[in-house]
Amino acid sequence: MYIHGGGFFIGSPYEPMYHNYLVSVVAAAVVVAVSIEYRLAPKHLLPSAYDDAFTAFDWILSRADPWLAERGDYERLFVSGGSAGANIAHNLTMKRGVRIEGMILTHPYFWGATPIDGEITIPL
């Protein structure tokens, strides 16, 4: 499963940057991938993006799609994402009680309550 980036407010799995990246990974690794879309802020506030990813992951696990059920290897699940998508992938992986073979985080977007040296602060 791949989750696109975009700071939670831009992006789509249909954008060439994400689509072409994932196609190249799938071809090189000889795997099947599902790239998901999630609702974007500010129209949809968090945690809607997380909810959408959790729903998509549950759908993948349900084997509801015959093509995916036949070709997917459910014993070797990976969750991946870039930027905000990496944040979502991390949270999904930590919160689901499902065995996941691995997690691939590209430029993960994490922001804690306490700034780290050099990190900017934005008043809330």
N, C-alpha and C positions, 0 to 999 in steps of 0.2 A: 504494500500500500504506500502510495506517495502522496504527500500533502504539500501543495505549493506555498510559497512565501508571499510576502507583500505587506508585512506589518499589520496584518489583520484587516486592512482596509482597501487593498488593491490586489489584483491578480486573479488568475483563472488557470485551470489545467489546460485550457485550450490555447493559451498564449504560446507562441513559437518557442520562447526561451525555455519554458518548462516542458512543453511537449517534446521538443527536439532532444533535450537533455535526457528525458526518461526513455525515449525511443533508443537512444544510443546505449544507455545502461542495459535495457532489456535485451538488445541485440548482442552486446558483448558478454553478458552474464547468462544468456539463454534462459530467461525467466519470464514469468507472466507478472504484469503489474497492473494495479488498479490505481488510477490517479483520480482523486476526489475533488469535488468543489464544496466550498463551505460559504455560509452567509457572511457578508463583509460588514464591518463597521464603517461609518457611524450609523447606517440604517438599522443594522442588527447589532446590538450590544453583546459583548462577551457575557456569558459563556456560549453564545449560539454557535460560534465556530467549533468549539470543543464538542458541543452536543451533536453537530452534524458529522464530525469525524467519528465519534463513538457510534453513531447510527450506521455510518458507512462500514465501519469495521465489523459491527454485528451482522450487517447484511453479507459481507464477504464470508464470515464464519458460518452463516446459515446455509451456504451452498445453494442459494435460491436461483442463481444463474447457471443453467446446465453447462454452458461452454466453459465458464470459470471453474465449476465443480469438477469437470472432467480433466482440465489441464493444470489446475493449480495444485501445488504441493502443500497441503495444510499442515504438514509436519515440519515445514521449514519456512515459517512466516517471518517476514521482515517488515518493519515499519520505518518509513523514511520521510524526511521533509527538509525544506530549506527555509531558513529565517523563521518567520512566524509559524510556518508549517513544521519546522523542527521542534518548536516549542509544543505545538499540538501533538506531534508524534511522541515526544517525551512524556507528556502528561497521559496520553492514551496508554502507552506502554507501562507506566507506573501504576495506573489505576485499574487496568483490566486484569482479571484473574486468569489470563490465557497464556500458555507457554508461547513465547515469541523467540525465534531463533536469534534475531539481532535487530539492532536499531542503527540507522544511518542518519546522522544529523549534519546537515550542510549549513554552515554559518548560522548556528542556532541563535535565536532571539530570546534572551532571558533578561528580565529586569526585576531586580529585587527591591525590597522596601528600603534597604540601606545602600547608598551609592558606593561604588568601588572607585579607587583612585582613578581620576581622569574621566569618570563617567559624569555626564551632565545631569542636572536635576531639573525636573519640570514640576512646578507647583500644581497641586491638584485642587 
